[in-house]
Amino acid sequence: MYISCSDTELLLFDRIAEAAGRLEAEVFVIGGFVRDKIIGRPTRDADIVCVGNAIELANAVAALYHPKPAVAFFKNFGTAHFKIPLNANNGEVLDVEFVGARKESYRASSRKPEVVPGTLEDDQNRRDFTINALAISLNKNNYGQLIDPFDGLRDLEEKRIHTPLEPLTTFSDDPLRMLRAIRFATQLGFQIDPQTFQAIVADAERIRIISQERITEEINKIIAAEKPSVGFDLLYKSGLLEIIFPKMTDLAGAEYIDGLGHKDNFYHTLQVLDNIAVHTNDLWLRWAAILHDIGKPATKKFEAGHGWTFHGHEVVGGRMVPKIFDSLKLPMNDKMRFVRKLVELHLRPISLTKENITDSAIRRLLFDAGEEIDSLMMLCEADITSKNKQKVKRYLENFEMVRERLLEVEEKDRIRNWQPPITGEMIMDIFGIGPSKKVGDLKNLIREAILEGEIENSFDAAYRFMLDKAAGMNLKPVEGKLGD
């Protein structure tokens, strides 16, 4: 079968064939590289399976390059890999991994298999899906021949995710494959075979033996897809989401009292996520979309004559973010703080869409959002999920007005990432006092006066204001400090 490869890839395969011939080893390129080449999807990895010593083969192939690439090998696993440049202009590389053909068997309590050397057939049998079991021979007697024992080519053509063996066996052996099935369906725009999906539903509980790190890696890949809602819908319908991220399933469903209901916040969240995905690949902004309403279940109340309310859900949701990140083994650093800030602030721009909003309110949003103001506005616009086109148009026009006001005030007052011109250290030095409530009070008074527009955002104006307020607190500058 013909697949389109670059000159670099063709040269690699010729050299693999040459080295394998000298070592009298059978060798094949297999899995994702073959799959992606057939469907025209970019790939930066090539998996090479050999019936023989993979580490020896990797070193023999690398020796045919000048300069020779560094070969990393893992003796315990019998694997090795090296990288070769694909594009010298942009630094793209092809990661080539060599592994010996193997046969696997699993214990019920673990996804770690017992591995013994095997044939190509054994290696294809252990693959997760038919579309990942495709292999192309690099051997002299049948170079370039497609080896497809499970009709994976047909599944590619029909855009179907299907296991090579009985699906319950495949998923019970390695439950992570259930998440991978959903991830591939999301990334590739494929459908999961009905029998395969039913096996995921039946075996969902086995996902509990998988480490959180591996689960979160798959979740992040789903989030990074072009249309991540596809994956989360499948996770929800399969029962996996309830096990791996129950706080998200709490958003699902709509409740009615006296004919008054609220929207299904789970599917609303998925629409917001897709809206964000249209505009950015930023994983953490996509996480902010997922978590922006996560506090709604805890704050949901029915008020007679009014309907459902979710007062303070942004504050509650913000407090939940660190716990969720910790439980999912997501980074507890500036990424988490970014997501928390957007969750806490996501309602603020909506309040600014009303008429006659003061410069003070705009200043406060700029001050609180800082460098994240553009991400916040993107999230707020993505949060518009009404099916009423006129309402959507009106909301977007209002947000455009807010953007214009933000630019005007920022140009005039330079508030974004602003710090008050007089620090606590300066206050203590000027008045000769140590850390105290009065220092904090003065700092707050100066900040509020600038944000409210009572004084200019300048050192001189803040200094005069500070002296006036300090006098009312019986604070006097140390001799020689006045006017410094």
PELINGI-V527868 format. One record per pair of residues at least 4 apart in sequence whose ideal C-beta (glycine too) atoms are under 7 Angstrom apart, sorted by sequence separation. I is the first residue (numbers start at 1). J is the second residue. D is the distance in Angstrom with one decimal. If there is no record, write none. Layout:
i:I j:J d:D
i:I j:J d:D
//
This chain:
i:5 j:9 d:3.9
i:7 j:11 d:6.2
i:8 j:12 d:6.5
i:9 j:13 d:6.5
i:10 j:14 d:6.4
i:11 j:15 d:6.4
i:12 j:16 d:6.3
i:13 j:17 d:6.3
i:14 j:18 d:6.4
i:15 j:19 d:6.3
i:16 j:20 d:6.0
i:17 j:21 d:6.3
i:18 j:22 d:6.9
i:19 j:23 d:6.3
i:29 j:33 d:5.7
i:30 j:34 d:6.4
i:31 j:35 d:6.8
i:32 j:36 d:5.8
i:33 j:37 d:6.2
i:34 j:38 d:6.5
i:35 j:39 d:6.7
i:50 j:54 d:5.4
i:53 j:57 d:6.4
i:54 j:58 d:6.2
i:55 j:59 d:6.6
i:56 j:60 d:6.3
i:57 j:61 d:6.3
i:58 j:62 d:6.2
i:59 j:63 d:6.4
i:65 j:69 d:5.8
i:118 j:122 d:3.0
i:120 j:124 d:6.3
i:121 j:125 d:6.3
i:122 j:126 d:6.8
i:128 j:132 d:5.7
i:139 j:143 d:6.3
i:148 j:152 d:5.3
i:151 j:155 d:6.5
i:152 j:156 d:6.3
i:153 j:157 d:6.5
i:154 j:158 d:6.1
i:163 j:167 d:4.4
i:165 j:169 d:5.3
i:167 j:171 d:6.1
i:168 j:172 d:5.8
i:169 j:173 d:6.2
i:171 j:175 d:5.9
i:176 j:180 d:6.2
i:177 j:181 d:6.3
i:179 j:183 d:6.0
i:180 j:184 d:6.1
i:181 j:185 d:6.4
i:182 j:186 d:6.3
i:183 j:187 d:6.1
i:184 j:188 d:5.6
i:192 j:196 d:5.4
i:193 j:197 d:6.8
i:194 j:198 d:6.3
i:195 j:199 d:6.7
i:196 j:200 d:7.0
i:197 j:201 d:6.7
i:198 j:202 d:6.2
i:199 j:203 d:5.9
i:200 j:204 d:6.3
i:210 j:214 d:5.3
i:212 j:216 d:6.0
i:213 j:217 d:6.4
i:214 j:218 d:6.9
i:215 j:219 d:6.4
i:216 j:220 d:6.2
i:217 j:221 d:6.7
i:218 j:222 d:6.6
i:219 j:223 d:6.3
i:220 j:224 d:6.2
i:228 j:232 d:6.4
i:229 j:233 d:5.9
i:230 j:234 d:6.6
i:231 j:235 d:6.2
i:232 j:236 d:6.2
i:233 j:237 d:6.3
i:234 j:238 d:5.9
i:239 j:243 d:7.0
i:240 j:244 d:5.8
i:241 j:245 d:5.5
i:242 j:246 d:5.6
i:246 j:250 d:6.6
i:256 j:260 d:6.6
i:264 j:268 d:6.4
i:265 j:269 d:6.1
i:266 j:270 d:6.8
i:267 j:271 d:6.6
i:268 j:272 d:6.5
i:269 j:273 d:6.3
i:270 j:274 d:6.5
i:271 j:275 d:6.3
i:272 j:276 d:6.5
i:273 j:277 d:6.3
i:274 j:278 d:6.9
i:276 j:280 d:6.3
i:282 j:286 d:6.5
i:283 j:287 d:6.5
i:284 j:288 d:6.6
i:285 j:289 d:6.9
i:286 j:290 d:6.7
i:287 j:291 d:6.2
i:288 j:292 d:6.0
i:295 j:299 d:5.7
i:296 j:300 d:6.0
i:303 j:307 d:6.7
i:312 j:316 d:5.8
i:313 j:317 d:5.7
i:314 j:318 d:6.4
i:315 j:319 d:6.8
i:316 j:320 d:6.6
i:317 j:321 d:7.0
i:320 j:324 d:5.7
i:321 j:325 d:6.2
i:322 j:326 d:6.2
i:323 j:327 d:6.3
i:324 j:328 d:6.1
i:331 j:335 d:4.8
i:332 j:336 d:5.3
i:334 j:338 d:6.1
i:335 j:339 d:6.8
i:336 j:340 d:6.2
i:337 j:341 d:6.3
i:338 j:342 d:6.7
i:339 j:343 d:6.3
i:340 j:344 d:6.2
i:341 j:345 d:6.0
i:342 j:346 d:6.0
i:347 j:351 d:6.8
i:348 j:352 d:6.9
i:357 j:361 d:5.2
i:359 j:363 d:6.1
i:360 j:364 d:6.5
i:361 j:365 d:6.7
i:362 j:366 d:6.4
i:363 j:367 d:6.1
i:364 j:368 d:6.1
i:365 j:369 d:5.7
i:369 j:373 d:4.1
i:372 j:376 d:5.5
i:373 j:377 d:6.4
i:374 j:378 d:6.5
i:375 j:379 d:6.4
i:376 j:380 d:6.4
i:377 j:381 d:6.4
i:378 j:382 d:6.3
i:379 j:383 d:6.4
i:388 j:392 d:6.6
i:389 j:393 d:6.3
i:390 j:394 d:6.4
i:391 j:395 d:6.4
i:392 j:396 d:6.3
i:393 j:397 d:6.4
i:394 j:398 d:6.4
i:395 j:399 d:6.4
i:396 j:400 d:6.4
i:397 j:401 d:6.7
i:398 j:402 d:6.7
i:399 j:403 d:6.5
i:400 j:404 d:6.6
i:401 j:405 d:6.5
i:402 j:406 d:6.3
i:403 j:407 d:6.6
i:404 j:408 d:6.4
i:405 j:409 d:6.2
i:406 j:410 d:5.9
i:407 j:411 d:6.2
i:408 j:412 d:6.4
i:409 j:413 d:5.6
i:410 j:414 d:6.9
i:414 j:418 d:6.5
i:422 j:426 d:5.1
i:424 j:428 d:6.4
i:425 j:429 d:6.3
i:426 j:430 d:6.1
i:427 j:431 d:6.3
i:435 j:439 d:6.1
i:437 j:441 d:6.0
i:438 j:442 d:6.3
i:439 j:443 d:6.5
i:440 j:444 d:6.3
i:441 j:445 d:6.3
i:442 j:446 d:6.4
i:443 j:447 d:6.3
i:444 j:448 d:6.1
i:445 j:449 d:6.2
i:446 j:450 d:6.6
i:447 j:451 d:6.2
i:448 j:452 d:5.8
i:458 j:462 d:6.7
i:459 j:463 d:5.9
i:460 j:464 d:6.6
i:461 j:465 d:6.3
i:462 j:466 d:6.1
i:463 j:467 d:6.6
i:464 j:468 d:6.6
i:465 j:469 d:6.4
i:466 j:470 d:5.8
i:467 j:471 d:6.6
i:469 j:473 d:6.9
i:477 j:481 d:4.6
i:5 j:10 d:5.1
i:20 j:25 d:4.7
i:29 j:34 d:6.2
i:36 j:41 d:4.0
i:52 j:57 d:6.7
i:63 j:68 d:5.9
i:74 j:79 d:5.0
i:87 j:92 d:4.1
i:118 j:123 d:6.0
i:127 j:132 d:5.0
i:137 j:142 d:4.7
i:138 j:143 d:6.3
i:148 j:153 d:5.2
i:155 j:160 d:4.5
i:165 j:170 d:5.4
i:185 j:190 d:4.9
i:192 j:197 d:4.4
i:210 j:215 d:5.5
i:223 j:228 d:5.1
i:235 j:240 d:4.9
i:236 j:241 d:4.7
i:256 j:261 d:4.0
i:263 j:268 d:5.3
i:280 j:285 d:5.5
i:325 j:330 d:4.1
i:331 j:336 d:6.3
i:352 j:357 d:5.0
i:357 j:362 d:6.7
i:386 j:391 d:4.6
i:410 j:415 d:6.3
i:422 j:427 d:6.4
i:428 j:433 d:5.5
i:433 j:438 d:6.9
i:449 j:454 d:4.2
i:450 j:455 d:6.0
i:456 j:461 d:4.1
i:470 j:475 d:4.0
i:477 j:482 d:4.4
i:37 j:43 d:6.8
i:62 j:68 d:5.2
i:73 j:79 d:6.9
i:86 j:92 d:4.3
i:127 j:133 d:4.0
i:137 j:143 d:6.1
i:171 j:177 d:5.5
i:184 j:190 d:6.5
i:185 j:191 d:6.6
i:222 j:228 d:5.6
i:225 j:231 d:6.3
i:235 j:241 d:4.0
i:255 j:261 d:6.4
i:302 j:308 d:5.7
i:303 j:309 d:5.6
i:326 j:332 d:6.2
i:330 j:336 d:6.7
i:386 j:392 d:5.4
i:409 j:415 d:6.8
i:410 j:416 d:5.5
i:428 j:434 d:6.4
i:433 j:439 d:6.8
i:449 j:455 d:4.8
i:455 j:461 d:4.4
i:20 j:27 d:4.0
i:36 j:43 d:4.0
i:50 j:57 d:5.1
i:62 j:69 d:5.3
i:73 j:80 d:3.8
i:86 j:93 d:5.8
i:106 j:113 d:5.1
i:137 j:144 d:6.7
i:155 j:162 d:5.1
i:163 j:170 d:4.1
i:170 j:177 d:5.9
i:171 j:178 d:5.2
i:185 j:192 d:5.2
i:241 j:248 d:6.1
i:242 j:249 d:4.8
i:254 j:261 d:4.9
i:255 j:262 d:6.8
i:325 j:332 d:5.9
i:366 j:373 d:6.2
i:369 j:376 d:5.1
i:428 j:435 d:7.0
i:450 j:457 d:5.0
i:455 j:462 d:6.6
i:72 j:80 d:6.6
i:85 j:93 d:5.6
i:86 j:94 d:5.0
i:105 j:113 d:6.2
i:136 j:144 d:6.4
i:137 j:145 d:4.6
i:241 j:249 d:5.3
i:254 j:262 d:5.7
i:300 j:308 d:6.4
i:301 j:309 d:5.2
i:384 j:392 d:5.4
i:62 j:71 d:5.0
i:71 j:80 d:5.5
i:72 j:81 d:5.8
i:84 j:93 d:6.5
i:104 j:113 d:3.7
i:105 j:114 d:5.0
i:124 j:133 d:4.4
i:136 j:145 d:6.9
i:222 j:231 d:3.5
i:232 j:241 d:6.9
i:254 j:263 d:6.3
i:276 j:285 d:6.0
i:277 j:286 d:6.4
i:352 j:361 d:6.1
i:33 j:43 d:5.4
i:83 j:93 d:4.4
i:84 j:94 d:5.4
i:104 j:114 d:7.0
i:136 j:146 d:5.7
i:137 j:147 d:6.4
i:222 j:232 d:6.9
i:254 j:264 d:4.8
i:276 j:286 d:5.6
i:300 j:310 d:5.8
i:322 j:332 d:6.9
i:352 j:362 d:6.8
i:455 j:465 d:5.1
i:16 j:27 d:5.9
i:32 j:43 d:6.4
i:71 j:82 d:4.8
i:83 j:94 d:6.8
i:104 j:115 d:5.6
i:124 j:135 d:6.5
i:181 j:192 d:5.7
i:253 j:264 d:6.1
i:299 j:310 d:4.8
i:325 j:336 d:4.5
i:384 j:395 d:4.7
i:428 j:439 d:5.9
i:33 j:45 d:6.4
i:59 j:71 d:5.5
i:70 j:82 d:6.3
i:83 j:95 d:5.3
i:84 j:96 d:6.6
i:134 j:146 d:6.7
i:135 j:147 d:4.4
i:252 j:264 d:6.4
i:299 j:311 d:6.0
i:384 j:396 d:6.7
i:427 j:439 d:5.1
i:450 j:462 d:6.9
i:32 j:45 d:6.4
i:33 j:46 d:4.5
i:58 j:71 d:5.4
i:69 j:82 d:4.1
i:102 j:115 d:5.0
i:103 j:116 d:5.2
i:236 j:249 d:6.4
i:273 j:286 d:6.2
i:276 j:289 d:4.4
i:299 j:312 d:5.5
i:352 j:365 d:6.6
i:33 j:47 d:6.2
i:69 j:83 d:6.1
i:81 j:95 d:6.1
i:82 j:96 d:5.9
i:102 j:116 d:6.7
i:134 j:148 d:5.5
i:150 j:164 d:4.2
i:251 j:265 d:4.2
i:252 j:266 d:3.8
i:296 j:310 d:4.6
i:299 j:313 d:4.4
i:322 j:336 d:6.1
i:32 j:47 d:6.8
i:58 j:73 d:6.7
i:69 j:84 d:5.9
i:81 j:96 d:6.0
i:102 j:117 d:6.1
i:103 j:118 d:3.4
i:120 j:135 d:6.5
i:181 j:196 d:6.5
i:251 j:266 d:4.1
i:321 j:336 d:6.4
i:381 j:396 d:6.4
i:424 j:439 d:5.1
i:427 j:442 d:5.4
i:13 j:29 d:6.7
i:31 j:47 d:4.6
i:81 j:97 d:4.1
i:101 j:117 d:6.9
i:102 j:118 d:5.0
i:236 j:252 d:6.8
i:273 j:289 d:4.5
i:349 j:365 d:6.8
i:427 j:443 d:6.8
i:446 j:462 d:5.1
i:449 j:465 d:5.6
i:29 j:46 d:5.9
i:30 j:47 d:5.4
i:81 j:98 d:6.6
i:100 j:117 d:6.0
i:101 j:118 d:5.1
i:133 j:150 d:5.4
i:272 j:289 d:4.8
i:273 j:290 d:5.9
i:296 j:313 d:4.7
i:299 j:316 d:5.5
i:348 j:365 d:5.4
i:29 j:47 d:6.9
i:55 j:73 d:4.7
i:79 j:97 d:6.5
i:80 j:98 d:4.9
i:101 j:119 d:5.9
i:134 j:152 d:4.7
i:251 j:269 d:5.9
i:295 j:313 d:3.9
i:298 j:316 d:5.3
i:321 j:339 d:5.6
i:322 j:340 d:6.8
i:381 j:399 d:5.4
i:29 j:48 d:5.8
i:30 j:49 d:4.9
i:65 j:84 d:6.8
i:79 j:98 d:6.5
i:101 j:120 d:5.5
i:103 j:122 d:3.9
i:133 j:152 d:5.5
i:134 j:153 d:6.8
i:181 j:200 d:6.5
i:295 j:314 d:6.6
i:321 j:340 d:4.1
i:380 j:399 d:6.2
i:424 j:443 d:5.6
i:446 j:465 d:6.2
i:55 j:75 d:7.0
i:62 j:82 d:5.3
i:79 j:99 d:4.7
i:102 j:122 d:6.7
i:130 j:150 d:4.1
i:161 j:181 d:5.2
i:272 j:292 d:6.6
i:293 j:313 d:6.5
i:446 j:466 d:5.9
i:27 j:48 d:6.3
i:28 j:49 d:5.1
i:78 j:99 d:6.9
i:101 j:122 d:6.4
i:102 j:123 d:6.0
i:130 j:151 d:6.4
i:131 j:152 d:4.8
i:269 j:290 d:6.2
i:295 j:316 d:3.5
i:58 j:80 d:3.6
i:78 j:100 d:4.7
i:101 j:123 d:4.3
i:104 j:126 d:4.7
i:130 j:152 d:3.7
i:178 j:200 d:4.6
i:295 j:317 d:3.1
i:318 j:340 d:5.1
i:321 j:343 d:5.8
i:377 j:399 d:6.7
i:27 j:50 d:4.4
i:55 j:78 d:6.5
i:58 j:81 d:6.9
i:103 j:126 d:6.9
i:161 j:184 d:5.6
i:294 j:317 d:4.6
i:345 j:368 d:6.2
i:420 j:443 d:6.4
i:26 j:50 d:6.5
i:54 j:78 d:5.5
i:58 j:82 d:6.5
i:131 j:155 d:5.3
i:161 j:185 d:5.3
i:269 j:293 d:5.8
i:293 j:317 d:6.8
i:345 j:369 d:5.8
i:422 j:446 d:5.7
i:442 j:466 d:5.9
i:445 j:469 d:5.2
i:25 j:50 d:4.9
i:26 j:51 d:4.1
i:54 j:79 d:5.9
i:55 j:80 d:4.6
i:124 j:149 d:5.8
i:130 j:155 d:4.8
i:131 j:156 d:5.3
i:178 j:203 d:6.8
i:292 j:317 d:7.0
i:295 j:320 d:6.0
i:318 j:343 d:4.9
i:25 j:51 d:6.2
i:54 j:80 d:5.9
i:178 j:204 d:7.0
i:291 j:317 d:6.4
i:294 j:320 d:5.5
i:317 j:343 d:4.7
i:318 j:344 d:3.6
i:377 j:403 d:6.1
i:420 j:446 d:5.2
i:25 j:52 d:3.3
i:120 j:147 d:6.9
i:349 j:376 d:6.6
i:420 j:447 d:4.8
i:442 j:469 d:6.2
i:121 j:149 d:6.9
i:167 j:195 d:6.1
i:171 j:199 d:5.6
i:175 j:203 d:6.8
i:265 j:293 d:5.2
i:349 j:377 d:6.2
i:442 j:470 d:6.3
i:23 j:52 d:6.4
i:161 j:190 d:5.2
i:167 j:196 d:4.6
i:171 j:200 d:6.5
i:178 j:207 d:6.2
i:215 j:244 d:5.3
i:314 j:343 d:6.3
i:315 j:344 d:6.5
i:20 j:50 d:6.4
i:27 j:57 d:6.8
i:159 j:189 d:6.6
i:160 j:190 d:6.1
i:236 j:266 d:7.0
i:291 j:321 d:6.0
i:314 j:344 d:5.5
i:342 j:372 d:6.4
i:346 j:376 d:6.9
i:350 j:380 d:6.5
i:420 j:450 d:6.7
i:133 j:164 d:5.2
i:159 j:190 d:4.4
i:160 j:191 d:5.8
i:161 j:192 d:4.6
i:162 j:193 d:4.3
i:168 j:199 d:4.7
i:172 j:203 d:6.0
i:175 j:206 d:4.1
i:265 j:296 d:5.2
i:341 j:372 d:5.7
i:345 j:376 d:5.6
i:349 j:380 d:4.6
i:5 j:37 d:6.7
i:16 j:48 d:6.2
i:25 j:57 d:6.0
i:129 j:161 d:5.7
i:130 j:162 d:5.0
i:159 j:191 d:6.2
i:161 j:193 d:6.2
i:167 j:199 d:3.6
i:171 j:203 d:4.7
i:175 j:207 d:4.9
i:314 j:346 d:5.9
i:4 j:37 d:6.6
i:23 j:56 d:6.4
i:129 j:162 d:6.4
i:160 j:193 d:5.5
i:163 j:196 d:5.5
i:207 j:240 d:5.9
i:291 j:324 d:6.7
i:314 j:347 d:5.1
i:342 j:375 d:6.3
i:346 j:379 d:5.7
i:373 j:406 d:6.6
i:3 j:37 d:4.2
i:23 j:57 d:6.1
i:129 j:163 d:6.0
i:130 j:164 d:5.2
i:162 j:196 d:5.7
i:168 j:202 d:6.6
i:172 j:206 d:6.3
i:175 j:209 d:6.2
i:176 j:210 d:5.1
i:204 j:238 d:6.0
i:338 j:372 d:6.4
i:342 j:376 d:5.6
i:346 j:380 d:6.2
i:3 j:38 d:5.9
i:128 j:163 d:7.0
i:161 j:196 d:6.3
i:168 j:203 d:6.1
i:171 j:206 d:6.9
i:175 j:210 d:5.6
i:183 j:218 d:5.3
i:204 j:239 d:4.2
i:208 j:243 d:6.5
i:438 j:473 d:5.5
i:179 j:215 d:6.6
i:186 j:222 d:5.2
i:204 j:240 d:5.1
i:207 j:243 d:5.7
i:20 j:57 d:6.2
i:23 j:60 d:6.3
i:127 j:164 d:5.8
i:201 j:238 d:5.3
i:207 j:244 d:6.3
i:233 j:270 d:6.6
i:342 j:379 d:5.6
i:346 j:383 d:6.7
i:421 j:458 d:6.5
i:438 j:475 d:6.5
i:19 j:57 d:6.0
i:22 j:60 d:7.0
i:176 j:214 d:5.7
i:180 j:218 d:6.5
i:183 j:221 d:5.2
i:187 j:225 d:5.0
i:200 j:238 d:4.7
i:201 j:239 d:5.8
i:205 j:243 d:6.9
i:232 j:270 d:5.5
i:421 j:459 d:4.3
i:125 j:164 d:6.5
i:179 j:218 d:4.0
i:183 j:222 d:5.3
i:186 j:225 d:4.5
i:204 j:243 d:6.3
i:431 j:470 d:6.5
i:58 j:98 d:4.1
i:124 j:164 d:6.9
i:125 j:165 d:6.6
i:182 j:222 d:6.8
i:366 j:406 d:6.4
i:422 j:462 d:5.0
i:19 j:60 d:3.9
i:57 j:98 d:5.5
i:197 j:238 d:6.8
i:229 j:270 d:3.8
i:421 j:462 d:4.7
i:422 j:463 d:6.5
i:19 j:61 d:4.7
i:128 j:170 d:6.5
i:186 j:228 d:6.6
i:192 j:234 d:7.0
i:229 j:271 d:6.9
i:251 j:293 d:6.5
i:420 j:462 d:6.7
i:362 j:405 d:5.3
i:366 j:409 d:6.5
i:373 j:416 d:6.5
i:414 j:457 d:6.4
i:54 j:98 d:4.1
i:186 j:230 d:4.7
i:229 j:273 d:5.9
i:362 j:406 d:6.1
i:366 j:410 d:5.9
i:413 j:457 d:5.3
i:422 j:466 d:5.9
i:431 j:475 d:4.8
i:16 j:61 d:5.3
i:19 j:64 d:6.6
i:54 j:99 d:5.1
i:185 j:230 d:6.8
i:186 j:231 d:3.6
i:228 j:273 d:5.4
i:229 j:274 d:4.8
i:251 j:296 d:6.5
i:257 j:302 d:5.1
i:353 j:398 d:3.6
i:15 j:61 d:5.4
i:18 j:64 d:6.9
i:54 j:100 d:4.4
i:228 j:274 d:6.8
i:251 j:297 d:6.3
i:262 j:308 d:4.1
i:353 j:399 d:6.6
i:363 j:409 d:5.9
i:370 j:416 d:6.0
i:371 j:417 d:5.9
i:431 j:477 d:6.0
i:432 j:478 d:4.1
i:53 j:100 d:6.8
i:227 j:274 d:5.8
i:247 j:294 d:6.0
i:250 j:297 d:4.3
i:260 j:307 d:4.3
i:362 j:409 d:4.4
i:370 j:417 d:4.7
i:430 j:477 d:5.2
i:431 j:478 d:6.6
i:44 j:92 d:6.8
i:46 j:94 d:6.1
i:48 j:96 d:6.4
i:50 j:98 d:6.5
i:52 j:100 d:6.8
i:183 j:231 d:6.4
i:260 j:308 d:6.7
i:291 j:339 d:6.2
i:353 j:401 d:7.0
i:357 j:405 d:6.9
i:367 j:415 d:5.3
i:430 j:478 d:6.7
i:15 j:64 d:4.5
i:48 j:97 d:6.7
i:128 j:177 d:4.5
i:182 j:231 d:5.3
i:185 j:234 d:6.4
i:228 j:277 d:5.8
i:353 j:402 d:6.0
i:366 j:415 d:4.3
i:44 j:94 d:6.1
i:45 j:95 d:4.9
i:46 j:96 d:5.0
i:47 j:97 d:5.3
i:48 j:98 d:4.8
i:49 j:99 d:5.9
i:50 j:100 d:6.2
i:51 j:101 d:4.8
i:227 j:277 d:6.7
i:349 j:399 d:6.6
i:352 j:402 d:4.9
i:359 j:409 d:5.5
i:363 j:413 d:6.0
i:366 j:416 d:5.0
i:44 j:95 d:6.3
i:50 j:101 d:6.7
i:226 j:277 d:6.6
i:284 j:335 d:5.0
i:288 j:339 d:4.8
i:292 j:343 d:5.5
i:367 j:418 d:5.9
i:430 j:481 d:4.7
i:45 j:97 d:7.0
i:47 j:99 d:6.9
i:49 j:101 d:5.2
i:128 j:180 d:5.8
i:129 j:181 d:6.9
i:182 j:234 d:4.5
i:287 j:339 d:5.1
i:291 j:343 d:5.4
i:363 j:415 d:5.0
i:429 j:481 d:6.9
i:182 j:235 d:5.9
i:349 j:402 d:5.4
i:284 j:338 d:5.4
i:288 j:342 d:4.0
i:292 j:346 d:4.9
i:129 j:184 d:6.8
i:284 j:339 d:5.8
i:288 j:343 d:6.3
i:224 j:281 d:6.9
i:228 j:286 d:6.9
i:224 j:283 d:6.0
i:223 j:283 d:6.3
i:179 j:240 d:6.9
i:178 j:240 d:6.4
i:111 j:174 d:4.7
i:220 j:283 d:6.3
i:223 j:286 d:5.0
i:111 j:175 d:6.3
i:223 j:287 d:6.9
i:111 j:176 d:6.3
i:106 j:173 d:4.2
i:51 j:119 d:6.3
i:106 j:174 d:7.0
i:51 j:120 d:6.3
i:49 j:120 d:6.7
i:12 j:84 d:6.5
i:49 j:123 d:5.4
i:8 j:84 d:6.7
i:247 j:324 d:6.2
i:8 j:86 d:5.6
i:6 j:86 d:6.8
i:12 j:96 d:6.6
i:367 j:451 d:6.3
i:9 j:94 d:6.9
i:8 j:94 d:6.8
i:292 j:379 d:6.4
i:364 j:451 d:5.6
i:363 j:451 d:4.9
i:285 j:375 d:5.4
i:289 j:379 d:6.2
i:288 j:379 d:5.7
i:292 j:383 d:6.7
i:360 j:451 d:6.1
i:28 j:120 d:6.0
i:360 j:452 d:4.9
i:285 j:378 d:6.9
i:289 j:382 d:6.2
i:360 j:453 d:5.6
i:26 j:120 d:6.8
i:285 j:379 d:6.9
i:359 j:453 d:5.8
i:35 j:131 d:5.1
i:35 j:132 d:6.1
i:111 j:209 d:6.2
i:280 j:378 d:6.8
i:35 j:134 d:6.0
i:110 j:209 d:6.8
i:111 j:210 d:6.4
i:279 j:378 d:6.1
i:32 j:132 d:6.3
i:34 j:134 d:4.4
i:109 j:209 d:7.0
i:31 j:132 d:5.0
i:34 j:135 d:6.6
i:34 j:136 d:5.7
i:276 j:378 d:6.8
i:276 j:379 d:6.7
i:30 j:135 d:4.2
i:29 j:135 d:6.9
i:276 j:382 d:4.5
i:28 j:135 d:4.3
i:29 j:136 d:5.1
i:275 j:382 d:3.7
i:28 j:136 d:6.4
i:28 j:137 d:5.7
i:29 j:138 d:6.2
i:28 j:138 d:6.1
i:272 j:382 d:5.0
i:27 j:138 d:4.8
i:272 j:383 d:5.4
i:27 j:139 d:6.4
i:216 j:328 d:5.0
i:26 j:139 d:5.7
i:216 j:329 d:5.3
i:272 j:385 d:6.3
i:216 j:330 d:6.4
i:271 j:385 d:4.5
i:212 j:328 d:6.6
i:213 j:329 d:5.2
i:39 j:156 d:6.1
i:212 j:329 d:4.7
i:268 j:385 d:5.5
i:20 j:138 d:6.6
i:38 j:156 d:5.8
i:20 j:139 d:6.9
i:21 j:140 d:5.7
i:28 j:147 d:6.9
i:17 j:138 d:4.6
i:35 j:156 d:6.8
i:16 j:138 d:5.3
i:17 j:139 d:6.9
i:17 j:140 d:6.6
i:13 j:138 d:5.5
i:17 j:143 d:6.3
i:1 j:146 d:4.0
//
